[in-house]
Amino acid sequence: MSEPDNGQPAPSPWQAPGQGWNQQVPPGGAGPAPGAPGASGAPGRFNSPVYPPAPMYQAPPKPGVIPLRPLGLGELLDGAFQACRRNPLATFGVAILLEAIVAVVVIVLFGSLGSSLDVLDTADPSTESVIGALATVGAVTSVWGIVSAAALLFLQGILVIPVSRAIVNQKTSFGQAWRLSRPRLLPLLGFGLLTFAATGIGLLLLVGIVVLAITGLGTDSALIIVPLTLGATVVLVWVSMKLVVAPAALMLEGTGPWTSIKRSWVLTRGNWWRTFGIVLLMSVIVSVISSVIATPLTFAVGLLIGFTSDPGAAPDALDSLPLLAATQAVTALFTAVGYAFQAGVTALLYVDLRIRREGFDVVLMREHESAGATPTDVIPGGTASFGHQPQDPM
């Protein structure tokens, strides 16, 4: 094929006129009209559309111990550990103090129980003595359970303060933790009494139904008692998970006992199984670690006291008090550490549920920016809310 006289190559036979990379520029230097196949950014044979660069991924802000977004299990556990590590006196210190009070109560109760049980060592104890000893055992067990439950409740409530402040990169001292949580301790006690009364009423109803079943059906009452007991256990676990973040809501939002129950009920809606799994795994981890560490030390303390005591002396309840005191000291130490970690995970679980349902991360970021790098008394959620307005305290 011959070339034209202007020196330009002849157009390809498969190429439409006016298309392709060899399109001529019209006189005046103007390029193709916008939208023409050969224009820049317009689809042509050898060029492709020009797109703006894709935005780069930006990680959520992390001013404190957790990133401000919905959390995973590992982030909950790591955040609780970091919060306790950054505020050891406000977390482990408070936990050890409360567990020490429980240990002292246990030692005192054991001393009174030991003297009351001495009547059972007689050759022919009277019926009144046996009834009195059993009543003492019941009273001591009840007091120990109430004191332990109250200490755990106060620990969960107080430790919400330093853990939540660690989210916005604020450190909390031992005295500051007590000072910031003091106005909420009375409503927290009211929440404990309310849940205790509800549990007691449910237990009395269960016992009454069991007694009536045994009286009316005799041996066939097992067909009612066993399913009823299993059902009551399931209901107790389900309600406990629905109320697991109520102390955190009460401490941070300034709500009363009943309002905090409703808040926890709403926050766990649609997240019951996830909450149950986290609480169960956390409890297993704390129990295993505490048992593995505390059991050998308790055994060693028992051997040490056994070697130093007089082997020919007759056993006495008061003689075992040193062993009980040493055992309780070791147990209280590791139990306090485990409970502090458990309370930290529960506090972060409350924050995670609010982030998922109410965009609480916006509030946390705003409060972090307001506080800045200077130490303050800010309590996250106490000065602002997103999706929820706290009600009257009581």
C-alpha positions as CSV (number, residue, x, y, z in Angstrom):
1,M,0.0,0.0,0.0
2,S,1.4,3.4,-1.0
3,E,1.8,6.2,1.5
4,P,0.2,9.6,0.9
5,D,2.3,12.5,-0.2
6,N,2.2,14.3,3.2
7,G,4.5,11.7,4.8
8,Q,1.9,10.4,7.2
9,P,1.2,6.7,7.4
10,A,-1.9,5.5,5.8
11,P,-4.8,4.7,8.3
12,S,-5.3,1.1,9.2
13,P,-8.2,-0.6,7.4
14,W,-9.5,-1.8,10.8
15,Q,-9.5,1.7,12.2
16,A,-12.5,4.1,11.9
17,P,-11.7,7.6,10.6
18,G,-10.8,10.0,13.4
19,Q,-9.9,7.3,16.0
20,G,-6.7,5.9,17.3
21,W,-3.4,7.1,18.7
22,N,-2.4,8.7,15.4
23,Q,-5.4,11.1,15.3
24,Q,-4.3,14.5,13.9
25,V,-4.4,17.6,16.0
26,P,-6.6,20.2,14.3
27,P,-5.1,23.6,13.4
28,G,-4.6,26.0,16.3
29,G,-3.2,23.3,18.6
30,A,-6.6,22.4,20.2
31,G,-7.0,18.8,21.1
32,P,-10.0,16.7,20.6
33,A,-13.3,18.0,22.0
34,P,-14.2,17.0,25.5
35,G,-15.8,13.6,25.5
36,A,-14.3,12.6,22.2
37,P,-12.7,9.2,22.1
38,G,-9.2,10.5,22.0
39,A,-9.6,13.1,24.8
40,S,-7.7,12.7,28.0
41,G,-9.8,10.8,30.6
42,A,-12.2,9.6,27.9
43,P,-12.2,5.9,27.0
44,G,-10.2,5.3,23.8
45,R,-8.2,2.5,22.3
46,F,-4.9,3.0,24.1
47,N,-5.9,5.2,27.1
48,S,-8.1,4.4,30.1
49,P,-10.3,6.6,32.3
50,V,-8.5,8.6,35.0
51,Y,-9.9,7.9,38.5
52,P,-9.1,9.8,41.7
53,P,-6.7,7.9,44.1
54,A,-8.4,5.6,46.6
55,P,-8.5,7.0,50.2
56,M,-6.0,5.2,52.5
57,Y,-7.3,3.3,55.5
58,Q,-7.2,5.1,58.8
59,A,-7.2,3.1,62.0
60,P,-9.7,4.2,64.7
61,P,-8.1,6.5,67.4
62,K,-6.7,4.8,70.5
63,P,-6.1,7.5,73.1
64,G,-6.0,5.0,76.0
65,V,-6.1,1.2,76.6
66,I,-8.6,0.4,73.8
67,P,-9.3,1.6,70.2
68,L,-12.5,3.6,70.0
69,R,-14.5,1.1,68.0
70,P,-16.4,-2.2,68.7
71,L,-14.0,-4.5,70.5
72,G,-13.1,-8.1,70.1
73,L,-12.4,-10.6,72.9
74,G,-8.7,-10.2,72.8
75,E,-9.0,-6.4,73.0
76,L,-11.3,-6.7,76.0
77,L,-8.8,-8.9,77.9
78,D,-5.8,-6.8,76.9
79,G,-7.5,-3.6,77.7
80,A,-8.5,-4.8,81.2
81,F,-4.9,-5.9,81.8
82,Q,-3.5,-2.6,80.5
83,A,-5.9,-0.6,82.7
84,C,-4.9,-2.5,85.8
85,R,-1.2,-2.2,85.0
86,R,-1.4,1.6,84.4
87,N,-3.4,2.1,87.7
88,P,-2.2,-0.6,90.1
89,L,-3.1,1.2,93.3
90,A,-6.6,2.1,92.1
91,T,-7.3,-1.4,90.8
92,F,-5.3,-4.0,92.7
93,G,-5.0,-1.8,95.8
94,V,-8.8,-1.4,96.1
95,A,-9.3,-5.2,95.4
96,I,-6.8,-6.2,98.0
97,L,-8.3,-3.9,100.6
98,L,-11.8,-5.3,100.1
99,E,-10.6,-8.9,100.1
100,A,-8.6,-8.2,103.2
101,I,-11.8,-7.1,104.9
102,V,-13.5,-10.3,103.8
103,A,-10.6,-12.4,105.1
104,V,-10.8,-10.7,108.5
105,V,-14.6,-11.4,108.7
106,V,-14.0,-15.0,107.8
107,I,-11.4,-15.4,110.5
108,V,-13.7,-13.8,113.1
109,L,-16.6,-16.0,112.1
110,F,-14.5,-19.1,112.1
111,G,-13.4,-18.4,115.7
112,S,-17.0,-18.0,116.9
113,L,-18.0,-21.1,114.9
114,G,-15.2,-23.2,116.4
115,S,-16.3,-22.4,119.9
116,S,-19.9,-23.2,119.1
117,L,-19.0,-26.6,117.6
118,D,-17.1,-27.7,120.6
119,V,-20.4,-28.9,122.1
120,L,-20.6,-31.6,119.5
121,D,-17.4,-33.2,120.8
122,T,-19.2,-34.1,124.1
123,A,-20.3,-37.7,124.6
124,D,-24.0,-37.0,124.7
125,P,-24.9,-33.5,123.3
126,S,-28.4,-32.3,124.0
127,T,-30.9,-31.6,121.2
128,E,-30.8,-27.9,122.0
129,S,-27.0,-27.8,121.7
130,V,-27.1,-29.5,118.3
131,I,-29.8,-27.2,117.0
132,G,-27.8,-24.2,118.3
133,A,-24.6,-25.4,116.6
134,L,-26.5,-25.9,113.3
135,A,-28.1,-22.5,113.6
136,T,-24.6,-21.0,114.2
137,V,-23.3,-22.7,111.1
138,G,-26.2,-21.3,109.0
139,A,-25.7,-17.8,110.4
140,V,-22.0,-17.8,109.8
141,T,-22.4,-19.1,106.3
142,S,-25.0,-16.5,105.5
143,V,-23.0,-13.6,106.9
144,W,-19.9,-14.8,105.0
145,G,-21.9,-15.0,101.7
146,I,-23.4,-11.6,102.2
147,V,-20.1,-9.9,103.1
148,S,-18.3,-11.6,100.1
149,A,-21.1,-10.6,97.7
150,A,-21.1,-7.0,99.0
151,A,-17.3,-6.8,98.6
152,L,-17.5,-8.1,95.0
153,L,-20.3,-5.7,94.2
154,F,-18.4,-2.7,95.5
155,L,-15.2,-3.8,93.8
156,Q,-17.1,-4.0,90.4
157,G,-18.5,-0.6,90.9
158,I,-15.4,1.2,92.1
159,L,-13.1,-0.3,89.5
160,V,-15.3,1.0,86.7
161,I,-13.9,4.5,87.5
162,P,-10.2,3.8,86.9
163,V,-10.8,1.5,83.9
164,S,-13.1,3.9,82.1
165,R,-10.7,6.8,82.8
166,A,-7.9,4.7,81.3
167,I,-9.9,4.6,78.0
168,V,-9.4,8.4,77.6
169,N,-5.7,8.2,78.8
170,Q,-6.4,9.4,82.3
171,K,-4.5,7.8,85.3
172,T,-6.3,7.3,88.6
173,S,-4.8,7.2,92.1
174,F,-6.0,5.1,95.0
175,G,-7.6,8.1,96.8
176,Q,-9.0,9.5,93.6
177,A,-10.8,6.3,92.8
178,W,-12.5,6.4,96.2
179,R,-13.3,10.1,95.9
180,L,-14.9,9.8,92.5
181,S,-16.9,6.7,93.4
182,R,-18.0,7.8,96.8
183,P,-21.2,9.6,95.6
184,R,-22.4,6.4,93.9
185,L,-21.7,3.9,96.6
186,L,-25.1,4.3,98.2
187,P,-27.1,3.8,95.0
188,L,-24.8,0.8,94.3
189,L,-25.7,-0.6,97.7
190,G,-29.4,-0.1,96.8
191,F,-28.8,-2.1,93.6
192,G,-27.3,-4.9,95.6
193,L,-30.2,-5.0,98.1
194,L,-32.7,-4.9,95.2
195,T,-31.1,-7.9,93.5
196,F,-30.6,-9.7,96.8
197,A,-34.3,-9.3,97.6
198,A,-35.4,-10.5,94.2
199,T,-33.1,-13.5,94.5
200,G,-34.4,-14.3,97.9
201,I,-38.0,-14.1,96.8
202,G,-37.3,-16.4,93.9
203,L,-35.5,-18.9,96.2
204,L,-38.3,-18.9,98.7
205,L,-40.8,-19.6,95.9
206,L,-38.7,-22.5,94.6
207,V,-38.3,-24.0,98.1
208,G,-42.1,-23.7,98.7
209,I,-43.0,-25.4,95.4
210,V,-40.5,-28.2,96.2
211,V,-41.9,-28.7,99.7
212,L,-45.5,-28.8,98.3
213,A,-44.4,-31.3,95.6
214,I,-42.8,-33.6,98.2
215,T,-45.8,-33.4,100.5
216,G,-48.3,-34.1,97.8
217,L,-46.5,-36.5,95.4
218,G,-44.0,-38.3,97.6
219,T,-41.4,-40.1,95.5
220,D,-43.0,-38.9,92.2
221,S,-42.1,-35.4,93.1
222,A,-38.8,-35.8,91.4
223,L,-40.6,-35.5,88.1
224,I,-41.4,-31.9,89.1
225,I,-38.4,-31.0,91.2
226,V,-35.7,-31.8,88.7
227,P,-37.1,-29.9,85.7
228,L,-38.1,-27.0,88.0
229,T,-34.6,-26.8,89.5
230,L,-33.0,-26.9,86.1
231,G,-35.4,-24.2,84.8
232,A,-34.7,-22.0,87.8
233,T,-30.9,-22.3,87.2
234,V,-31.3,-21.3,83.5
235,V,-33.5,-18.3,84.4
236,L,-31.0,-17.2,87.1
237,V,-28.1,-17.4,84.6
238,W,-30.1,-15.6,81.9
239,V,-31.1,-12.7,84.3
240,S,-27.6,-12.5,85.6
241,M,-26.2,-11.9,82.1
242,K,-28.9,-9.3,81.5
243,L,-27.8,-7.4,84.6
244,V,-24.0,-7.9,84.3
245,V,-23.3,-4.3,83.2
246,A,-25.8,-2.6,85.6
247,P,-23.1,-1.6,88.1
248,A,-21.1,0.1,85.4
249,A,-24.1,2.0,84.1
250,L,-24.9,3.1,87.7
251,M,-21.4,4.4,88.3
252,L,-20.8,6.2,85.0
253,E,-24.2,7.5,84.0
254,G,-25.4,8.6,87.5
255,T,-28.6,6.5,87.3
256,G,-30.5,4.9,90.2
257,P,-30.7,1.2,90.9
258,W,-33.9,0.5,88.9
259,T,-32.8,2.7,85.9
260,S,-29.4,1.0,85.8
261,I,-31.2,-2.4,85.6
262,K,-33.2,-1.2,82.7
263,R,-30.1,0.2,81.0
264,S,-28.3,-3.1,81.4
265,W,-31.3,-4.9,80.0
266,V,-31.4,-2.7,76.9
267,L,-27.6,-2.8,76.3
268,T,-27.4,-6.6,76.4
269,R,-30.4,-7.0,74.0
270,G,-29.2,-8.9,71.0
271,N,-25.8,-9.5,72.6
272,W,-26.7,-12.1,75.3
273,W,-24.8,-15.0,74.0
274,R,-21.7,-12.9,73.3
275,T,-21.9,-11.4,76.8
276,F,-22.4,-14.9,78.3
277,G,-19.4,-16.3,76.4
278,I,-17.1,-13.4,77.5
279,V,-18.2,-13.6,81.2
280,L,-17.9,-17.4,81.2
281,L,-14.4,-17.4,79.6
282,M,-13.2,-14.6,81.9
283,S,-14.5,-16.5,85.0
284,V,-12.8,-19.7,83.9
285,I,-9.5,-17.9,83.3
286,V,-9.5,-16.2,86.6
287,S,-10.5,-19.3,88.5
288,V,-7.8,-21.5,86.9
289,I,-5.0,-18.9,87.3
290,S,-6.0,-18.2,91.0
291,S,-6.2,-21.9,91.8
292,V,-3.0,-22.8,90.1
293,I,-1.1,-20.1,92.0
294,A,-2.8,-20.1,95.3
295,T,-3.1,-23.8,96.0
296,P,0.6,-24.6,96.1
297,L,1.3,-21.6,98.3
298,T,-1.6,-22.5,100.6
299,F,-0.2,-26.0,100.9
300,A,3.3,-24.7,101.6
301,V,1.9,-22.4,104.4
302,G,0.1,-25.4,105.9
303,L,3.3,-27.4,106.0
304,L,5.3,-24.6,107.4
305,I,2.9,-24.0,110.3
306,G,2.6,-27.8,110.8
307,F,6.3,-28.1,111.3
308,T,6.5,-25.2,113.7
309,S,3.6,-26.3,115.9
310,D,3.7,-28.7,118.8
311,P,2.9,-32.2,117.5
312,G,1.9,-33.5,120.9
313,A,-0.8,-30.8,121.6
314,A,-4.4,-31.7,121.2
315,P,-6.1,-30.1,118.2
316,D,-8.1,-27.0,119.1
317,A,-10.1,-24.6,117.0
318,L,-8.1,-21.6,118.2
319,D,-4.8,-23.4,117.4
320,S,-5.9,-23.5,113.7
321,L,-6.4,-19.8,113.5
322,P,-2.8,-19.0,112.4
323,L,-3.2,-21.5,109.6
324,L,-6.5,-20.1,108.7
325,A,-5.2,-16.5,108.8
326,A,-2.2,-17.4,106.6
327,T,-4.4,-19.3,104.1
328,Q,-6.9,-16.5,103.9
329,A,-4.1,-14.0,103.3
330,V,-2.7,-15.9,100.4
331,T,-6.2,-16.6,99.0
332,A,-7.3,-13.0,99.4
333,L,-4.2,-11.7,97.5
334,F,-4.7,-13.8,94.4
335,T,-8.5,-13.6,94.6
336,A,-8.2,-9.8,94.6
337,V,-6.0,-9.8,91.6
338,G,-8.4,-12.0,89.7
339,Y,-11.4,-10.0,90.7
340,A,-9.7,-6.8,89.6
341,F,-9.1,-8.2,86.2
342,Q,-12.7,-9.5,86.0
343,A,-14.1,-6.1,87.0
344,G,-11.9,-4.5,84.3
345,V,-13.3,-6.8,81.6
346,T,-16.9,-6.1,82.8
347,A,-16.3,-2.4,82.6
348,L,-14.9,-2.6,79.1
349,L,-17.8,-4.9,78.1
350,Y,-20.2,-2.1,79.1
351,V,-18.2,0.4,77.0
352,D,-18.2,-2.0,74.1
353,L,-22.0,-2.5,74.2
354,R,-22.5,1.3,74.3
355,I,-20.2,1.8,71.3
356,R,-22.2,-0.8,69.4
357,R,-25.6,0.5,70.2
358,E,-25.2,4.2,70.9
359,G,-22.0,5.4,69.2
360,F,-20.3,5.9,72.6
361,D,-16.9,6.2,70.9
362,V,-17.9,9.7,69.8
363,V,-18.4,10.7,73.4
364,L,-15.1,9.2,74.5
365,M,-13.2,10.9,71.8
366,R,-14.8,14.3,72.6
367,E,-14.0,13.9,76.3
368,H,-10.5,12.8,75.5
369,E,-10.0,16.0,73.5
370,S,-11.5,18.1,76.2
371,A,-9.3,16.6,78.9
372,G,-6.1,16.9,76.9
373,A,-2.9,15.7,78.5
374,T,-3.5,17.3,81.9
375,P,-4.8,15.1,84.8
376,T,-8.5,15.7,85.4
377,D,-11.4,14.2,87.3
378,V,-13.3,13.4,84.1
379,I,-15.6,10.3,84.2
380,P,-16.4,9.0,80.7
381,G,-20.2,9.1,80.2
382,G,-20.8,11.3,83.2
383,T,-20.5,14.6,81.4
384,A,-22.2,13.7,78.1
385,S,-24.2,10.9,76.5
386,F,-25.0,9.8,73.0
387,G,-28.3,8.1,72.4
388,H,-29.3,8.2,76.1
389,Q,-29.9,10.9,78.6
390,P,-29.3,9.8,82.2
391,Q,-32.3,10.1,84.5
392,D,-32.4,11.2,88.1
393,P,-30.0,9.4,90.4
394,M,-32.7,7.8,92.5
